Amino acid sequence: MILITGGTGFVGSHLIKRLIDEGHKVRCVIREGSKKIDRIKGLGAEIVHGDVTDADSLTDACKGIDTIVHLVGIIQEEKGMTFQSIHVDGTKNLVNAAKKNNVRLFYYQSANGADKDGKTAYYKTKAEAEEIVKSSGLDYIIFRPSLIYGNGDEFVLRLKKIIHDAPVIPIIGSGESLLQPVFIDDLVACLIKAITTPQLKNRTFCVAGPEQIRFKDVVMRIADSMGIKRPSFHIPVFFMRPAAMLMETILPKPPVTSDQITMLQMDNVCDIKEMKEAFNIEPLSFNEGLRRFLR
């Protein structure tokens, strides 16, 4: 049986459906009171209540489990959820529960750009979680995906709303930073092969699409896919950063954080030769993925 954390999220919901369609038994750790429990049950998954920040709740959840797929992560902090508590402490709790139950394989979804000396807490804590998994003594697989997009993806959906509503299309900063978007179906296909192919264990893979695209071109391609033709304008980072810092102090969940602005100014690309060879995949182009996603 496969245990999934983060099953109510974007990647998790796609993965659960695919795994169950292929005949795998799936158990999901979901926080009590989640509004998405019925939807996950409807896919055919077994539900156990738990939280990665509550170590005791994970021990029973891992009983009888062969493989753990750890997808829990946050892109911004809020009350009761910090990068440290979710990425680092949560991963440590789950690794300890896995070891107690002799779990065979531990999959961790990190992020392209994870670095213990990174410029943001997000990247630093993702790198720290990777080291916890690697040093656990468990067999592991680590993915470092670039920007993931597809049905249910908040990043593209948020950009769609902005593009639809704004009289001109706003772009933070120069828009010259490079992204390498990977379609959700390609990521899930690689993930399933990773956890079902023993020869791939104890490896870390960058997972990304075939194109390195400037952020401003990502925005304009989304606009094109929506049939919207509008001019764009650039919002200087020196203007956005103080505004973001102010929103972080007064709003429980600000629309953008200073860390996110920092990451938007950084390239997020990698060499996918190893991914293509290991998983025998030709990932979709961004335009083709958008066509399938937004049609």
KOLLOFI-738981 format. One record per atom (N, C-alpha, C): x, y, z. Coordinates in steps of 0.001 Angstrom, whole numbers, padded with zeros to 6 digits, always signed. Layout:
XYZ
...
//
This chain:
+000841-001206+000000
+000000+000000+000000
+000870+001248+000000
+000391+002292-000671
+001112+003555-000788
+000451+004592+000110
+001244+005246+000949
+000750+006323+001793
+001122+007656+001154
+000140+008563+001063
+000377+009875+000482
+000064+010950+001506
+001009+011859+001699
+000730+013082+002440
+000572+014198+001410
-000294+015151+001714
-000536+016212+000741
-001470+015772-000373
-002293+014764-000093
-003180+014212-001118
-004286+015153-001548
-004593+016161-000729
-005646+017098-001098
-005121+018226-001983
-003809+018262-002187
-003216+019332-002979
-003254+019059-004475
-002655+019951-005216
-002653+019903-006677
-002034+018604-007201
-000789+018332-006853
-000127+017118-007334
-000783+015883-006739
-001087+015929-005443
-001645+014766-004773
-002938+014275-005373
-003847+015186-005703
-005140+014756-006253
-004984+014100-007615
-004070+014613-008428
-003802+013981-009728
-003162+012605-009546
-002217+012520-008606
-001508+011261-008376
-002439+010179-007855
-003295+010512-006889
-004209+009521-006313
-005085+008907-007387
-005672+009743-008222
-006550+009233-009280
-005797+008290-010198
-004603+008669-010604
-003814+007841-011521
-003411+006519-010872
-002989+006572-009612
-002586+005348-008926
-003757+004377-008787
-004908+004886-008379
-006076+004025-008190
-006570+003487-009527
-006529+004311-010558
-006900+003834-011896
-006009+002688-012354
-004753+002689-011881
-003804+001645-012274
-003811+000461-011310
-004712+000486-010322
-004880-000676-009449
-004091-000661-008156
-003473+000453-007817
-002711+000541-006574
-003640+000860-005394
-003276+000353-004217
-004000+000704-002997
-003355+001937-002386
-004199+002917-002056
-003700+004211-001605
-004342+004601-000280
-003521+005066+000640
-003983+005626+001906
-003498+007073+001980
-004360+007987+002429
-004006+009405+002503
-004084+009907+003933
-003051+010633+004333
-003076+011330+005617
-003678+012703+005377
-004807+012977+006031
-005514+014244+005846
-005870+014814+007215
-005689+016098+007353
-006033+016740+008624
-007535+016670+008877
-007879+016404+010119
-009296+016306+010490
-009991+017640+010220
-011156+017558+009624
-011909+018763+009306
-011668+019297+007910
-010761+018657+007167
-010504+019116+005799
-011777+019031+004961
-012023+020062+004170
-013209+020098+003317
-013065+019199+002083
-011867+018640+001885
-011620+017845+000677
-011652+016342+000920
-012011+015941+002145
-012011+014514+002472
-012948+013731+001560
-014152+014217+001351
-015123+013477+000544
-014633+013301-000894
-013964+014326-001407
-013461+014214-002788
-012384+013142-002888
-011501+013065-001891
-010447+012046-001909
-011047+010658-001703
-012023+010557-000805
-012717+009276-000632
-013368+008838-001928
-013947+009801-002633
-014616+009496-003895
-013683+008937-004948
-012410+009225-004829
-011433+008660-005767
-011104+007203-005436
-011476+006780-004213
-011227+005395-003823
-010096+005204-002847
-009601+006292-002277
-008490+006197-001334
-008985+005964+000091
-008162+005263+000879
-008421+005120+002311
-007949+006391+003004
-008718+006860+003976
-008391+008105+004671
-007991+007817+006113
-006891+008425+006560
-006539+008433+007981
-006313+009884+008387
-006784+010215+009578
-006598+011583+010051
-005203+011724+010657
-004548+012794+010287
-003208+013042+010804
-002665+014352+010279
-001483+014681+010774
-000848+015949+010409
+000654+015730+010532
+001418+016195+009551
+002865+015959+009604
+003523+016671+010777
+002852+017677+011334
+003422+018358+012504
+003089+017637+013811
+002281+016586+013729
+001898+015785+014900
+002497+014392+014735
+003660+014187+015339
+004401+012936+015137
+003584+011713+015533
+002829+011802+016619
+002068+010647+017094
+001009+010205+016087
+000477+011144+015322
-000584+010793+014370
-000061+010019+013165
+001255+010010+012984
+001823+009396+011777
+002213+007935+011966
+002444+007528+013216
+002921+006164+013455
+001908+005130+012991
+000664+005260+013419
-000371+004312+012982
-000666+004447+011499
-000573+005666+010969
-000852+005887+009551
+000106+005111+008661
+001321+004864+009161
+002343+004189+008360
+002321+002666+008504
+001443+002125+009339
+001389+000675+009517
+000908-000012+008240
+001649-001055+007838
+001275-001799+006639
+001608-001089+005342
+002402-000022+005422
+002736+000776+004239
+004062+000305+003636
+004073+000190+002312
+005281-000182+001574
+006043+001056+001113
+005303+002046+000609
+005911+003239+000011
+005208+004487+000533
+005992+005507+000862
+005447+006802+001252
+005752+007819+000159
+004733+008569-000215
+004902+009690-001139
+004609+010957-000343
+005647+011708-000061
+005533+012884+000818
+005467+014151-000038
+004250+014690-000168
+004007+015850-001019
+003717+017127-000242
+003587+017030+001061
+003203+018208+001840
+004265+019303+001707
+003791+020500+001406
+004673+021653+001317
+003837+022917+001270
+004451+024032+001618
+003755+025316+001547
+004619+026286+000749
+003975+027249+000085
+004730+028241-000667
+004793+029578+000059
+003998+029713+001121
+004129+030876+001985
+003671+030508+003388
+004252+031177+004369
+003939+030881+005758
+002645+031575+006178
+001963+030964+007129
+000795+031589+007745
+000708+031085+009180
-000272+031550+009901
-000386+031199+011318
-000421+029685+011511
+000503+029173+012317
+000545+027747+012620
+001277+026906+011595
+001710+027521+010493
+002418+026768+009457
+003612+027582+008969
+004796+027159+009367
+006018+027810+008912
+006793+026846+008027
+007746+027372+007265
+008584+026501+006440
+009327+025490+007313
+009779+025934+008471
+010490+025034+009380
+009574+023917+009878
+008369+024264+010321
+007488+023253+010913
+006961+022267+009872
+006704+022737+008655
+006146+021857+007629
+007241+021109+006878
+008189+021841+006296
+009191+021190+005450
+010211+020378+006251
+010678+020945+007336
+011761+020291+008086
+011213+019371+009175
+010497+019935+010138
+010003+019118+011249
+008988+018076+010764
+008129+018471+009836
+007144+017528+009313
+007783+016356+008598
+008816+016642+007800
+009525+015558+007108
+010234+014647+008100
+010834+015241+009120
+011511+014442+010154
+010517+013522+010865
+009339+014044+011184
+008311+013229+011844
+007900+012053+010974
+007707+012312+009688
+007260+011248+008785
+008358+010221+008554
+009582+010661+008429
+010715+009733+008282
+010818+008820+009504
+010662+009383+010687
+010739+008563+011904
+009619+007531+011950
+008417+007932+011554
+007294+006985+011511
+007539+005897+010473
+008136+006274+009348
+008451+005297+008304
+009459+004262+008799
+010457+004724+009513
+011478+003805+010032
+010897+002839+011064
+009999+003323+011902
+009364+002465+012902
+008542+001352+012249
+008032+001620+011062
+007147+000670+010381
+007812-000056+009211
+009139+000068+009115
+009897-000649+008069
+009368-000370+006661
+009079+000892+006408
+008646+001294+005060
+009784+001066+004080
+009432+000570+002887
+010457+000208+001894
+011054+001421+001200
+010223+002379+000793
+010690+003478-000055
+010031+004780+000368
+010812+005850+000397
+010321+007174+000787
+010565+008141-000369
+009467+008652-000929
+009560+009665-001987
+009366+011037-001356
+010262+011968-001683
+010107+013341-001199
+010062+014305-002373
+009039+015154-002375
+008934+016172-003411
+009555+017462-002909
+010728+017757-003422
+011455+018962-003059
+011130+020055-004073
+012095+020842-004460
+011870+021925-005419
+013163+022217-006155
+013062+022479-007432
+014235+022918-008184
+014714+024237-007584
+015987+024282-007242
+016518+025462-006564
+016754+025255-005081
+016336+024091-004546
+016581+023808-003132
+018074+023909-002836
+018412+024649-001783
+019820+024915-001494
+019923+025370-000039
+020774+024714+000721
+020920+025076+002140
+021422+026503+002309
+022060+027053+001264
+022520+028441+001298
+021670+029328+000389
+020437+028894+000118
+019566+029619-000802
+019159+030989-000282
+018554+031762-001182
+018187+033142-000858
+016855+033250-000114
+016099+032161-000068
+014803+032211+000611
+014671+031059+001595
+013804+031261+002583
+013552+030209+003571
+012932+028990+002904
+012143+029202+001867
+011531+028083+001142
+012610+027146+000608
+013571+027690-000117
+014627+026860-000703
+015526+026240+000363
+015815+026985+001413
+016675+026462+002476
+016027+025279+003182
+014751+025395+003516
+014083+024319+004257
+013823+023105+003361
+013594+023318+002080
+013460+022184+001162
+014771+021392+001117
+015900+022097+001074
+017203+021427+001064
+017454+020680+002374
+017051+021280+003491
+017229+020623+004790
+016391+019345+004870
+015178+019403+004325
+014323+018211+004310
+014944+017116+003437
+015527+017490+002328
+016210+016500+001474
+017278+015752+002270
+018068+016480+003048
+019141+015848+003814
+018588+014914+004877
+017461+015253+005460
+016819+014367+006436
+016455+013044+005773
+015902+013123+004574
+015507+011908+003845
+016740+011099+003441
+017742+011753+002909
+018940+011045+002425
+019696+010355+003557
+019699+010960+004731
+020466+010405+005853
+019643+009468+006734
+018411+009177+006316
+017492+008398+007156
+017822+006907+007201
+018547+006428+006194
+018774+004986+006075
+017702+004297+005259
+016636+005021+004909
+015588+004477+004042
+016002+004598+002581
+015518+003681+001755
+015625+003907+000324
+014725+005080-000034
+015192+005916-000951
+014451+007144-001218
+014475+007488-002710
+013564+008352-003090
+013556+009037-004374
+013243+010498-004065
+014002+011422-004646
+013723+012840-004480
+013519+013472-005852
+012426+014186-005996
+012171+014974-007198
+012374+016447-006862
+012981+017156-007806
+013108+018609-007708
+012398+019226-008910
+011088+019385-008842
+010365+019914-009997
+010512+021419-010146
+010487+021856-011393
+010346+023271-011688
+008865+023620-011547
+008425+024707-012129
+007023+025118-012054
+006114+024037-012630
+005174+023534-011826
+004225+022508-012263
+002912+023204-012599
+002348+022852-013755
+001086+023487-014141
+000117+022431-014658
-001162+022780-014641
-002204+021865-015097
-003489+022150-014344
-004486+021283-014526
-005781+021490-013904
-005661+021524-012381
-006063+022636-011772
-005966+022792-010328
-004744+023546-009864
-003895+023958-010792
-002665+024676-010470
-002977+026123-010120
-002659+026535-008912
-003002+027877-008452
-002179+028964-009147
-000939+028646-009524
-000079+029652-010154
-000680+030143-011466
-001005+029205-012357
-001568+029595-013645
-002978+030151-013478
-003763+029550-012576
-005121+030046-012368
-005114+031482-011839
-004148+031794-010980
-004058+033160-010459
-003667+034125-011569
-002714+033711-012413
-002325+034555-013543
-003492+034728-014515
-004248+033665-014726
-005421+033767-015609
-006388+034833-015112
-006644+034829-013819
-007592+035800-013257
-007077+037227-013425
-005780+037414-013156
-005194+038740-013308
-005277+039192-014767
-004922+038298-015680
-004954+038629-017108
-006379+038962-017546
-007333+038189-017041
-008730+038392-017427
-009265+039725-016903
-008880+040085-015662
-009481+041240-015007
-008776+042562-015289
-007457+042508-015529
-006684+043750-015626
-006781+044375-017025
-006840+045690-017102
-006873+046345-018415
-005551+046222-019164
-004460+046115-018417
-003149+045793-018982
-002558+044680-018134
-001617+043923-018684
-001104+042723-018012
+000123+043085-017175
+000032+042969-015843
+001164+043344-014994
+002216+042224-014914
+003486+042606-014939
+004597+041668-014790
+005545+042239-013746
+005814+041464-012710
+006692+041919-011629
+008138+041862-012099
+008847+042968-011972
+010252+043030-012349
+010452+043027-013849
+011638+042616-014259
+011979+042626-015685
+011279+041528-016465
+010917+040446-015769
+010300+039311-016463
+011294+038468-017235
+012594+038706-017052
+013622+037999-017820
+014043+036674-017187
+013650+036426-015944
+014036+035164-015307
+013421+033991-016060
+014148+032885-016077
+013745+031721-016864
+013010+030687-016021
+011923+030158-016563
+011176+029057-015967
+011187+027888-016943
+010924+026688-016405
+010909+025481-017237
+009669+024664-016875
+008478+025156-017230
+007233+024549-016732
+007065+023088-017159
+006616+022269-016193
+006370+020846-016467
+004879+020568-016267
+004284+019877-017229
+002853+019570-017179
+002596+018506-016119
+001489+018636-015384
+001189+017751-014263
+001161+016283-014679
+000626+015971-015844
+000562+014570-016270
+001956+013979-016454
+002897+014786-016925
+004269+014301-017093
+004925+014058-015743
+004719+014973-014800
+005280+014781-013465
+004727+013518-012820
+003416+013315-012896
+002795+012148-012271
+003291+010859-012920
+003431+010859-014234
+003944+009664-014919
+005342+009313-014427
+006201+010322-014284
+007558+010085-013775
+007529+009603-012334
+006653+010193-011519
+006578+009827-010107
+006170+008368-009945
+005160+007956-010683
+004702+006569-010555
+005789+005593-010990
+006483+005926-012069
+007575+005042-012494
+008684+005018-011447
+008935+006162-010812
+009998+006232-009805
+009723+005312-008628
+008473+005294-008159
+008172+004515-006952
+007892+003042-007267
+007818+002683-008533
+007550+001287-008900
+008726+000634-009619
+009848+001347-009726
+011026+000818-010416
+012196+000779-009443
+012541-000394-008899
+013595-000473-007874
+014931+000113-008314
+015240+000033-009608
+016533+000520-010094
+016703+002027-009963
+015608+002736-009722
+015677+004198-009658
+015833+004725-008232
+015890+003828-007250
+015942+004272-005857
+017264+004969-005535
+017213+005773-004478
+018369+006504-003952
+018976+007465-004973
+018080+008127-005705
+018510+009118-006692
+017656+010380-006568
+018232+011484-007002
+017539+012772-007024
+017418+013227-008469
+016206+013588-008873
+015957+013971-010258
+015403+015385-010339
+015937+016161-011260
+015294+017400-011668
+014173+017020-012628
+012993+017567-012414
+011838+017264-013264
+011311+018589-013822
+011346+018718-015135
+010949+019977-015772
+010499+019706-017199
+009962+020734-017818
+009519+020627-019191
+010668+020817-020174
+010373+020784-021479
+011423+020824-022489
+011914+022225-022844
+011225+023285-022344
+011557+024648-022764
+011926+025528-021580
+012941+026350-021770
+013296+027369-020797
+012711+028693-021302
+011751+029224-020561
+010930+030335-021037
+011026+031505-020062
+011194+032709-020583
+011202+033885-019720
+009836+034044-019044
+009879+034521-017793
+008633+034673-017042
+007628+035537-017802
+008081+036626-018392
+007151+037499-019111
+006526+036783-020304
+007270+035841-020913
+006707+035081-022032
+005727+034018-021548
+005988+033460-020341
+005017+032545-019741
+003682+033263-019574
+003727+034472-019042
+002497+035255-018819
+001794+035519-020148
+002554+035933-021159
+001927+036289-022432
+001413+035057-023172
+002062+033912-022998
+001549+032674-023621
+000223+032268-022980
+000117+032463-021678
-001163+032171-021021
-002240+033101-021569
-001906+034380-021724
-002862+035326-022303
-003270+034904-023713
-002289+034487-024508
-002593+034041-025878
-003530+032842-025863
-003283+031901-024935
-004124+030698-024870
-005555+031044-024478
-005736+032191-023808
-007063+032655-023420
-007702+033514-024513
-006935+033762-025578
-007449+034609-026651
-007456+036083-026290
-006596+036474-025342
-006549+037867-024883
-005313+038563-025444
-005511+039678-026076
-004422+040485-026620
-004430+041840-025916
-003521+042014-024952
-003433+043274-024225
-001963+043632-024027
-001669+044899-023905
-000279+045277-023608
+000089+044889-022178
+001374+044759-021921
+001857+044464-020570
+002592+045677-020022
+002720+045702-018705
+003567+046715-018088
+004322+046070-016931
+005512+046589-016651
+006387+046006-015642
+006318+046811-014349
+006101+046097-013245
+006073+046729-011922
+007463+046570-011309
+008160+047655-011043
+009526+047543-010506
+009560+046782-009179
+010585+045961-009019
+010737+045179-007791
+010886+046108-006585
+011592+047241-006761
+011792+048152-005635
+010473+048734-005134
+009450+048680-005968
+008118+049121-005546
+007345+047966-004903
+007454+046773-005492
+006678+045629-005024
+007166+045086-003686
+008484+045101-003463
+009011+044453-002259
+008525+045121-000964
+008598+046455-000830
+008060+047047+000397
+006567+046842+000553
+005848+046837-000583
+004400+046601-000516
+004121+045194+000003
+004921+044218-000484
+004751+042832-000029
+005075+042707+001455
+006142+043362+001893
+006522+043296+003306
+005436+043897+004187
+004811+044977+003725
+003720+045584+004492
+002532+044635+004574
+002169+044006+003433
+001038+043077+003433
+001302+041888+004346
+002560+041448+004421
+002904+040320+005294
+002671+040659+006765
+002786+041921+007130
+002611+042308+008535
+001150+042505+008915
+000288+042783+007929
-001098+043099+008278
-002119+042086+007780
-001723+041215+006844
-002669+040246+006295
-002296+038833+006715
-003273+037992+007090
-002957+036611+007470
-002431+035783+006288
-002879+036104+005080
-002419+035388+003886
-002282+036392+002740
-001141+037075+002656
-000964+038107+001625
-000945+037503+000219
-001371+038269-000787
-001398+037754-002156
-000017+037466-002731
+000999+038137-002211
+002378+037878-002627
+003290+038213-001455
+004384+037461-001317
+005335+037696-000235
+006668+038161-000810
+007506+038722+000047
+008815+039182-000407
+009663+038014-000883
+009541+036847-000238
+010273+035664-000698
+009829+035254-002099
+008528+035316-002352
+008022+034943-003679
+008529+035911-004744
+008617+037171-004402
+009163+038147-005347
+010626+037829-005639
+011370+037468-004603
+012775+037079-004803
+012874+035897-005756
+012033+034883-005546
+012094+033689-006392
+011690+033978-007828
+010762+034926-008010
+010342+035281-009369
+011459+035953-010162
+012443+036490-009468
+013563+037144-010147
+014714+036176-010409
+014564+034923-009985
+015624+033922-010146
+015264+032933-011254
+016280+032464-011979
+016045+031389-012949
+015647+030118-012207
+014750+029344-012804
+014344+028063-012235
+014346+027033-013355
+015553+026645-013759
+015720+025747-014901
+016746+024673-014560
+016775+023617-015362
+017720+022528-015127
+017863+021681-016387
+018847+020802-016365
+019076+019858-017458
+018173+018643-017235
+017346+018293-018230
+016395+017185-018052
+016831+015908-018785
+018076+015860-019215
+018544+014661-019928
+018394+013413-019063
+018798+013500-017800
+018715+012340-016903
+017258+011934-016690
+016370+012909-016529
+014952+012620-016360
+014397+011887-017577
+014697+012376-018764
+014170+011783-019993
+014659+010351-020166
+015912+010106-019828
+016472+008757-019969
+015901+007814-018921
+015810+008261-017672
+015344+007394-016589
+013879+007020-016747
+013074+007958-017227
+011626+007744-017265
+011087+007552-018684
+012003+007555-019654
+011620+007318-021053
+010438+008210-021444
+010628+009505-021273
+009544+010455-021490
+010017+011633-022331
+009135+012116-023176
+009335+013371-023897
+008284+014339-023360
+008651+015206-022437
+007646+016064-021794
+006992+017027-022785
+005753+017368-022478
+004982+018255-023343
+005560+019663-023364
+005443+020307-024521
+005777+021717-024602
+004770+022519-023787
+005145+023724-023396
+004263+024560-022590
+002981+024906-023349
+003116+025216-024629
+001922+025566-025405
+000947+024397-025500
+001491+023181-025694
+000616+022009-025801
-000031+021727-024447
+000732+021854-023368
+000151+021657-022044
-000958+022658-021759
-000730+023923-022110
-001777+024931-021918
-003006+024608-022746
-002805+024122-023956
-003938+023784-024813
-004805+022715-024158
-004160+021698-023551
-004910+020635-022888
-005571+021123-021600
-004885+022032-020921
-005311+022506-019613
-006426+023557-019721
-006260+024495-020638
-007147+025644-020698
-008217+025557-021781
-008233+024472-022530
-009199+024393-023633
-010634+024324-023100
//
